[in-house]
Amino acid sequence: MFSEQLKNLIFRVVSSWQVIAVSISLILYFLLVSYVGRTYHRPRIAPIIPKIKKPKKTDEAEVTADDDLGIEEAE
């Protein structure tokens, strides 16, 4: 299927030190990235929901600031 010269050329290219060095460095890089991806976990922070202060229920008699109901005291 392949000629003998093409087989020899492919073998020489694949076995060159540059191709081997790049292949090993890529494998190490992918291993490092997958290791960091497995060990890194984002901290789970609960979402901060602003608390709305509800006004206190009070009786209407307590709401009036002036308890004397408009009656002036004589001295």
C-alpha positions, 0 to 999 in steps of 0.5 A: 500500500505504502511505498518503502520510502514513505514508510521510512519517512513517516517513521523518521518523522515520528521518531524525531526528538522534536515530535517526541518532546512535543508529544510528551509535553502535551500529555503532561500539560493535559494531565496537569490541567485535568488534575487541577480541574479535579481538585479545584472546587469553588466555595459555595457561597449562599446568595445574600438576600436582603432582608426587608424590615416589616413595620411592627403592628401597633394598636391605633391608640398607641400610634398617637403621639399625643395621649391627651387627645387635644385636651390642655391641662390647666395649671 
